[in-house]
Amino acid sequence: MNSTQIQFLLLSSVVGALGGLLFGFDTAVIAGATRSLTSTYHLDAAALGFTVSSALWGTVISAIFAGIPGERWGAREALRITAMLYVISAFGCAFAANWWVLIAFRFIGGLAIGASSVLGPIYIAELAPAKWRGRLVGMFQVNIVVGILFAYFSNYLIGLQQFGLNEWRWQLGVSAIPAIFFLTMLFRIPRSPRWLVSKNHTEEALSVLRQTGIENPEAEVQSILNSLGSDEIAEKEPLFKMQYMKPILLALTIGVFNQLSGINAILYYLNDIFAQAGFSKVSADLQAVAIGATNLISTLVAMSVIDRFGRKPLLLIGAIGMSFCLFGVAAVFYTQQHQAMLLWFLVGFIAFFAMSQGAVIWVYLSEIFPTRVRARGQSLGCSAHWIMNAIISGVFPILAKSSGAVPFAFFGVMMLVQFLVVLLFYPETKQVSLEKLQEALGLVSGKQEKTPTSVA
């Protein structure tokens, strides 16, 4: 692979992953806006939960259906629509005339988040060589945590400007800048070679494969054709069939457990968590930046080892570490003592999450389904992720108001359950081509190949 091919591959992957940056920014920026929104619209705990989760229900819907335009038009074209939704949401939230208008535009932003969570990893996975796939798809997660860090830092800077009750308008509207950049860059990347083959655009697929440095593009195209099946290039195959039961269960569980860690409830309500423990607004904003930085550093570490250590070991180590830290947070709120430890328990939790669930989920979801149902399989896993996210984020402020310890203790127990599920049922997928992986999982029609040693 020469330098030109590497640059082409990296540029395409980075742009495909930019939806993750907006995903992270738009989901985390609400943490700094909850106080001013509560004051502006006189929100109680239930109304605040609905305000935060309104975007997530949009995310659920688009995660369910994003695979349809992804399969019909390709991930690149569908991502362009997603970028436009991000722009519309940002301006709509900034200039919302009332609470219901704000809810509507947050819902539109949620549509963009859900679609990008499905389409971005698919695009990169279908473009990347097997030996680089974990790190390149992992760039989507890197962009998510960069977006989260930018959101917290942006909230801190805007908070210093003393905008008063209009502070939330600036916080939610500033995401229009990266959204416009994302839309522009999407016109500089190719279509997915696997999608092109599935639509009989073989010559264009060969051209893209050559530009990405695939050693034998003709053999790669033939491998993709074989994985699609002779009758399945032009004909959609049902996702819900016994043949796909194992990847379906893997997708559902990894999506659900990702949210049962409590990660997004913590990210969305981080400032409120610190406030409940007695920290000032400025202090909470700064500590949120520290947690965002920890998230980024830990994710970069995970990306450097995910193709060497594998997906399964990272999930197991992370589950134990997250459980310990979550029980620590629960103990701080239950005893109302050692509040200074709260930051360190949350930093530890974020570090373990970023090095495990955060790094693995989008890679794993993009790997475990065959090409002919990958978009719908990714949608299924993402839908489970976002439905659980919306439920937890909606009820978290109500539960935390009655007892700050209860939700964190629950999340800790769920991570122990996740450890057992991953240990007993999850296969390893590192450094196996997508086509060979589906053979190893018994997903090729009419074939039951012996599992390679790297898939266990």
C-alpha positions as CSV (number, residue, x, y, z in Angstrom):
1,M,0.0,0.0,0.0
2,N,1.6,3.3,-1.1
3,S,1.2,6.7,0.6
4,T,-1.5,7.9,-1.9
5,Q,-3.6,4.8,-1.1
6,I,-3.1,5.3,2.6
7,Q,-4.2,8.9,2.4
8,F,-7.2,8.0,0.3
9,L,-8.3,5.4,2.8
10,L,-7.7,7.6,5.8
11,L,-9.5,10.6,4.3
12,S,-12.5,8.4,3.4
13,S,-12.6,6.8,6.9
14,V,-12.2,10.1,8.7
15,V,-15.0,11.7,6.8
16,G,-17.2,8.7,7.3
17,A,-16.5,9.0,11.0
18,L,-17.3,12.7,11.2
19,G,-20.9,11.8,11.9
20,G,-19.6,10.4,15.1
21,L,-18.2,13.8,16.1
22,L,-21.6,15.4,15.7
23,F,-23.2,12.3,17.4
24,G,-21.0,12.9,20.4
25,F,-21.4,16.7,20.4
26,D,-25.2,16.7,20.1
27,T,-25.7,14.1,22.7
28,A,-23.3,15.5,25.3
29,V,-23.9,19.3,24.9
30,I,-27.3,19.0,26.7
31,A,-25.4,18.4,29.9
32,G,-24.5,22.1,30.1
33,A,-27.9,23.3,29.1
34,T,-30.1,21.5,31.6
35,R,-29.9,24.2,34.2
36,S,-30.8,27.1,31.9
37,L,-33.5,25.1,30.2
38,T,-35.0,24.2,33.6
39,S,-35.0,27.9,34.5
40,T,-36.3,29.1,31.1
41,Y,-39.2,26.6,30.9
42,H,-39.7,25.9,34.6
43,L,-39.1,22.1,34.1
44,D,-39.6,19.5,36.8
45,A,-37.6,16.3,36.9
46,A,-40.0,14.5,34.5
47,A,-40.1,17.4,32.0
48,L,-36.4,17.7,32.1
49,G,-36.1,13.9,31.4
50,F,-38.5,14.3,28.5
51,T,-36.5,17.3,27.1
52,V,-33.2,15.3,27.2
53,S,-34.8,12.0,25.9
54,S,-36.8,13.7,23.1
55,A,-33.7,13.6,20.8
56,L,-33.2,10.0,21.7
57,W,-36.6,8.9,20.5
58,G,-35.8,10.4,17.1
59,T,-32.6,8.4,17.3
60,V,-34.5,5.2,17.9
61,I,-36.7,5.7,14.9
62,S,-33.8,6.6,12.5
63,A,-31.7,3.7,13.9
64,I,-34.5,1.3,13.0
65,F,-35.0,2.6,9.5
66,A,-31.6,4.0,8.5
67,G,-30.6,0.7,7.0
68,I,-33.3,1.1,4.3
69,P,-31.8,4.2,2.6
70,G,-28.3,2.8,3.3
71,E,-29.1,-0.3,1.3
72,R,-31.0,1.5,-1.4
73,W,-28.7,4.5,-2.1
74,G,-25.6,3.6,-0.3
75,A,-24.1,4.8,3.0
76,R,-22.4,7.8,1.5
77,E,-25.6,9.3,0.0
78,A,-27.6,8.5,3.2
79,L,-24.9,10.2,5.3
80,R,-25.4,13.4,3.2
81,I,-29.1,13.5,4.2
82,T,-28.0,12.9,7.8
83,A,-25.6,15.9,7.7
84,M,-28.4,18.1,6.5
85,L,-30.6,17.0,9.4
86,Y,-27.8,18.0,11.8
87,V,-27.7,21.4,10.3
88,I,-31.4,21.9,10.5
89,S,-31.5,20.7,14.1
90,A,-28.7,23.0,15.2
91,F,-30.4,26.2,13.7
92,G,-33.8,25.1,14.9
93,C,-32.8,24.6,18.5
94,A,-30.9,27.9,18.5
95,F,-33.9,29.9,17.4
96,A,-36.7,27.8,19.0
97,A,-39.7,30.0,19.8
98,N,-41.0,27.8,22.6
99,W,-40.4,24.5,24.4
100,W,-42.4,22.4,22.0
101,V,-40.4,23.8,19.0
102,L,-37.2,23.0,20.9
103,I,-38.5,19.4,21.4
104,A,-39.3,19.1,17.7
105,F,-35.8,20.2,16.5
106,R,-34.1,18.0,19.1
107,F,-36.1,15.2,17.7
108,I,-34.8,16.0,14.2
109,G,-31.3,16.0,15.7
110,G,-32.0,12.6,17.1
111,L,-32.9,11.4,13.6
112,A,-29.4,12.5,12.5
113,I,-27.7,10.9,15.4
114,G,-29.4,7.5,14.9
115,A,-28.7,7.4,11.2
116,S,-25.0,8.3,11.6
117,S,-24.6,5.6,14.3
118,V,-25.8,3.1,11.7
119,L,-24.3,4.4,8.5
120,G,-20.9,5.7,9.6
121,P,-19.5,2.4,10.9
122,I,-21.0,0.4,8.0
123,Y,-19.4,2.7,5.5
124,I,-15.9,2.4,7.1
125,A,-16.2,-1.3,7.7
126,E,-17.1,-2.0,4.0
127,L,-14.2,0.2,2.9
128,A,-11.4,-0.9,5.2
129,P,-9.0,-3.9,4.7
130,A,-9.4,-6.6,7.4
131,K,-6.1,-5.9,9.2
132,W,-7.1,-2.2,9.7
133,R,-10.8,-2.6,10.1
134,G,-10.9,-2.4,14.0
135,R,-8.8,0.8,14.1
136,L,-10.6,2.5,11.2
137,V,-14.1,1.7,12.3
138,G,-12.9,2.6,15.8
139,M,-12.3,6.1,14.4
140,F,-16.1,6.6,14.6
141,Q,-15.9,6.1,18.4
142,V,-12.9,8.4,18.5
143,N,-14.9,11.0,16.8
144,I,-17.8,10.5,19.3
145,V,-15.5,11.1,22.3
146,V,-13.9,14.1,20.5
147,G,-17.4,15.5,20.0
148,I,-18.2,14.9,23.7
149,L,-15.0,16.7,24.8
150,F,-15.8,19.6,22.4
151,A,-19.3,19.8,23.8
152,Y,-18.1,20.0,27.4
153,F,-15.4,22.5,26.5
154,S,-17.9,24.6,24.4
155,N,-20.3,24.6,27.3
156,Y,-17.5,25.8,29.6
157,L,-16.5,28.7,27.2
158,I,-20.1,29.7,26.6
159,G,-20.8,29.6,30.3
160,L,-18.1,32.2,30.8
161,Q,-19.8,34.7,28.5
162,Q,-22.7,35.2,30.9
163,F,-25.5,34.8,28.3
164,G,-28.0,34.2,31.1
165,L,-31.2,32.3,30.1
166,N,-30.2,32.4,26.5
167,E,-27.1,30.3,27.2
168,W,-28.7,27.1,26.0
169,R,-29.4,28.6,22.6
170,W,-25.7,29.1,22.0
171,Q,-24.8,25.7,23.4
172,L,-27.2,23.8,21.2
173,G,-26.8,26.0,18.1
174,V,-23.0,26.0,17.8
175,S,-23.0,22.4,16.4
176,A,-24.1,23.9,13.0
177,I,-20.5,24.7,12.3
178,P,-19.2,21.1,12.3
179,A,-22.4,19.9,10.7
180,I,-21.8,22.1,7.6
181,F,-18.2,20.9,7.4
182,F,-19.4,17.3,7.6
183,L,-21.8,17.9,4.7
184,T,-19.2,19.5,2.6
185,M,-16.6,16.7,3.1
186,L,-19.1,14.0,2.2
187,F,-18.7,15.1,-1.5
188,R,-15.0,14.1,-1.4
189,I,-15.3,10.4,-0.6
190,P,-16.2,7.3,-2.7
191,R,-19.1,5.0,-2.4
192,S,-18.6,1.7,-0.5
193,P,-17.1,-1.0,-2.8
194,R,-19.3,-3.7,-1.2
195,W,-22.5,-1.7,-1.8
196,L,-21.3,-1.0,-5.4
197,V,-20.8,-4.8,-6.0
198,S,-24.3,-5.5,-4.5
199,K,-25.7,-3.1,-7.1
200,N,-23.7,-4.6,-10.0
201,H,-21.4,-1.5,-10.3
202,T,-18.4,-3.8,-10.5
203,E,-16.0,-1.5,-12.4
204,E,-16.5,1.4,-9.9
205,A,-16.0,-1.1,-7.0
206,L,-12.7,-2.3,-8.5
207,S,-11.6,1.3,-8.9
208,V,-12.3,2.1,-5.2
209,L,-10.6,-1.1,-4.0
210,R,-7.5,-0.2,-6.0
211,Q,-7.5,3.2,-4.4
212,T,-7.7,1.8,-0.9
213,G,-4.7,-0.5,-1.5
214,I,-6.4,-3.9,-1.7
215,E,-3.7,-6.3,-3.1
216,N,-6.0,-8.3,-5.4
217,P,-9.2,-6.3,-6.1
218,E,-10.6,-8.8,-8.6
219,A,-10.4,-11.6,-6.0
220,E,-11.9,-9.3,-3.4
221,V,-14.9,-8.5,-5.7
222,Q,-15.4,-12.3,-6.3
223,S,-15.3,-12.9,-2.6
224,I,-17.9,-10.2,-2.1
225,L,-20.1,-11.8,-4.8
226,N,-19.8,-15.1,-3.2
227,S,-20.8,-13.7,0.2
228,L,-23.9,-12.1,-1.4
229,G,-25.1,-15.3,-3.0
230,S,-26.1,-15.7,-6.6
231,D,-29.7,-14.7,-6.1
232,E,-29.2,-12.1,-3.4
233,I,-27.5,-9.3,-5.3
234,A,-30.8,-8.1,-6.6
235,E,-33.1,-9.6,-4.0
236,K,-33.4,-8.6,-0.3
237,E,-33.0,-11.4,2.2
238,P,-35.0,-11.4,5.4
239,L,-33.0,-10.5,8.5
240,F,-35.1,-12.4,11.0
241,K,-34.4,-16.0,10.2
242,M,-32.7,-18.8,12.2
243,Q,-29.5,-18.5,10.2
244,Y,-28.9,-15.0,11.7
245,M,-30.1,-15.8,15.2
246,K,-26.5,-15.6,16.7
247,P,-25.5,-12.2,15.2
248,I,-29.0,-10.9,16.1
249,L,-28.5,-11.9,19.7
250,L,-25.0,-10.5,19.8
251,A,-26.2,-7.2,18.3
252,L,-29.1,-6.8,20.7
253,T,-27.0,-7.6,23.8
254,I,-24.1,-5.4,23.0
255,G,-26.4,-2.5,22.3
256,V,-28.5,-3.0,25.5
257,F,-25.5,-3.5,27.8
258,N,-23.8,-0.5,26.3
259,Q,-26.6,1.6,27.8
260,L,-27.1,-0.4,31.0
261,S,-23.6,0.8,31.9
262,G,-25.2,4.1,32.5
263,I,-22.8,5.9,30.2
264,N,-25.2,8.3,28.5
265,A,-27.2,9.0,31.6
266,I,-23.9,10.1,33.2
267,L,-22.9,12.1,30.1
268,Y,-26.2,13.8,29.7
269,Y,-26.7,14.7,33.4
270,L,-23.0,15.1,34.4
271,N,-23.4,18.7,35.6
272,D,-26.5,17.8,37.6
273,I,-24.6,14.8,39.2
274,F,-21.9,17.1,40.3
275,A,-24.4,19.7,41.5
276,Q,-26.2,17.1,43.6
277,A,-22.9,16.3,45.2
278,G,-22.4,20.0,46.1
279,F,-20.1,21.3,43.3
280,S,-20.6,24.8,41.8
281,K,-21.6,25.3,38.1
282,V,-18.2,26.5,37.0
283,S,-16.5,23.6,38.9
284,A,-19.0,21.1,37.3
285,D,-18.2,22.5,33.8
286,L,-14.5,22.1,34.4
287,Q,-14.8,18.6,35.8
288,A,-16.9,17.7,32.8
289,V,-14.0,18.8,30.5
290,A,-11.7,16.6,32.6
291,I,-14.0,13.6,32.1
292,G,-14.3,14.3,28.4
293,A,-10.5,14.4,28.1
294,T,-10.2,11.1,29.9
295,N,-12.8,9.6,27.5
296,L,-10.7,10.7,24.5
297,I,-7.3,9.5,25.9
298,S,-8.7,6.1,26.9
299,T,-10.4,5.7,23.5
300,L,-7.2,6.4,21.7
301,V,-5.4,3.8,23.8
302,A,-8.1,1.3,23.0
303,M,-8.0,2.0,19.3
304,S,-4.2,1.3,19.3
305,V,-4.7,-2.2,20.8
306,I,-8.2,-3.4,19.6
307,D,-6.8,-5.3,16.6
308,R,-4.0,-6.8,18.7
309,F,-5.8,-7.7,21.9
310,G,-9.2,-8.3,20.3
311,R,-12.8,-7.2,21.1
312,K,-13.7,-9.8,23.8
313,P,-10.8,-9.2,26.3
314,L,-11.5,-5.5,26.2
315,L,-15.2,-6.0,27.0
316,L,-14.4,-8.4,29.9
317,I,-11.8,-6.0,31.5
318,G,-14.1,-3.0,31.0
319,A,-17.1,-4.7,32.6
320,I,-15.2,-5.4,35.9
321,G,-13.6,-1.9,36.0
322,M,-16.9,-0.2,35.3
323,S,-18.7,-2.2,37.9
324,F,-16.2,-1.3,40.6
325,C,-16.4,2.5,39.8
326,L,-20.2,2.5,39.6
327,F,-20.4,0.9,43.0
328,G,-18.0,3.6,44.3
329,V,-20.3,6.4,42.9
330,A,-23.3,4.7,44.6
331,A,-21.4,4.6,47.9
332,V,-20.6,8.3,47.7
333,F,-24.3,9.2,47.3
334,Y,-25.5,6.6,49.8
335,T,-23.2,7.7,52.6
336,Q,-23.1,11.4,51.6
337,Q,-19.3,11.2,52.4
338,H,-16.1,11.5,50.5
339,Q,-17.6,13.7,47.8
340,A,-14.1,14.4,46.5
341,M,-13.9,10.8,45.4
342,L,-16.9,11.3,43.0
343,L,-14.7,12.8,40.3
344,W,-12.2,10.0,40.5
345,F,-14.8,7.3,40.4
346,L,-16.4,8.9,37.3
347,V,-13.1,9.4,35.6
348,G,-12.3,5.7,36.3
349,F,-15.7,4.6,34.9
350,I,-15.2,6.7,31.8
351,A,-11.7,5.2,31.2
352,F,-12.9,1.6,31.5
353,F,-16.0,2.3,29.4
354,A,-13.9,4.0,26.6
355,M,-11.4,1.1,26.6
356,S,-14.1,-1.5,26.3
357,Q,-17.8,-0.9,25.4
358,G,-17.0,2.5,23.8
359,A,-14.2,1.2,21.6
360,V,-15.9,-2.1,20.7
361,I,-19.6,-1.6,20.0
362,W,-19.5,0.1,16.6
363,V,-16.7,-2.2,15.4
364,Y,-18.5,-5.3,16.5
365,L,-21.9,-4.3,15.1
366,S,-20.3,-3.6,11.7
367,E,-18.6,-7.0,11.7
368,I,-21.0,-9.7,12.8
369,F,-23.6,-9.5,9.9
370,P,-23.0,-10.5,6.3
371,T,-23.1,-7.9,3.6
372,R,-26.6,-8.7,2.3
373,V,-28.2,-7.8,5.7
374,R,-25.4,-5.7,7.3
375,A,-27.3,-2.4,7.2
376,R,-30.4,-3.9,8.7
377,G,-28.4,-5.8,11.3
378,Q,-26.5,-2.7,12.3
379,S,-29.9,-0.9,12.5
380,L,-31.2,-3.6,14.9
381,G,-28.2,-3.3,17.2
382,C,-28.3,0.5,17.2
383,S,-32.0,0.5,17.8
384,A,-31.6,-1.7,20.9
385,H,-28.8,0.7,22.0
386,W,-30.9,3.9,21.5
387,I,-34.2,2.5,22.9
388,M,-32.4,1.6,26.1
389,N,-30.7,5.0,26.1
390,A,-34.0,6.8,25.7
391,I,-35.6,4.9,28.6
392,I,-32.7,5.3,31.0
393,S,-32.2,9.0,30.2
394,G,-35.9,9.7,30.6
395,V,-36.2,8.1,34.0
396,F,-32.7,8.9,35.4
397,P,-33.5,12.3,36.9
398,I,-36.6,10.9,38.6
399,L,-34.7,8.0,40.2
400,A,-31.7,10.2,41.0
401,K,-33.9,12.8,42.7
402,S,-35.2,10.2,45.2
403,S,-31.9,8.5,45.7
404,G,-28.6,9.3,43.9
405,A,-27.2,5.8,44.8
406,V,-29.9,3.6,43.3
407,P,-29.3,4.1,39.6
408,F,-25.5,3.7,39.9
409,A,-25.8,0.5,42.0
410,F,-28.2,-0.8,39.3
411,F,-25.7,0.0,36.5
412,G,-22.9,-1.7,38.5
413,V,-24.9,-4.9,38.8
414,M,-25.7,-4.8,35.0
415,M,-21.9,-4.7,34.3
416,L,-21.4,-7.9,36.3
417,V,-24.1,-9.5,34.2
418,Q,-22.5,-8.3,31.0
419,F,-19.2,-9.9,32.1
420,L,-20.8,-13.3,32.3
421,V,-22.7,-12.9,28.9
422,V,-19.6,-11.8,27.1
423,L,-17.4,-14.5,28.7
424,L,-19.9,-17.3,27.8
425,F,-21.3,-16.3,24.4
426,Y,-19.3,-13.6,22.5
427,P,-16.9,-14.7,19.7
428,E,-13.7,-12.9,18.8
429,T,-13.6,-11.2,15.5
430,K,-10.2,-9.5,15.2
431,Q,-8.2,-9.6,11.9
432,V,-10.7,-11.7,10.0
433,S,-12.2,-10.4,6.6
434,L,-15.9,-9.8,6.7
435,E,-16.5,-12.6,4.2
436,K,-14.4,-15.2,6.1
437,L,-16.1,-14.0,9.4
438,Q,-19.6,-14.8,8.1
439,E,-18.4,-18.2,7.0
440,A,-16.9,-18.8,10.4
441,L,-20.3,-17.9,12.0
442,G,-22.1,-20.2,9.6
443,L,-23.9,-17.3,7.8
444,V,-23.2,-18.2,4.2
445,S,-26.1,-19.9,2.5
446,G,-25.4,-23.5,1.9
447,K,-22.0,-23.5,3.7
448,Q,-20.8,-24.4,7.1
449,E,-17.1,-23.7,7.2
450,K,-14.7,-24.6,9.9
451,T,-14.1,-21.7,12.3
452,P,-10.7,-20.0,11.9
453,T,-8.5,-20.0,15.0
454,S,-9.0,-16.3,15.5
455,V,-12.8,-16.6,15.7
456,A,-13.7,-18.4,18.9
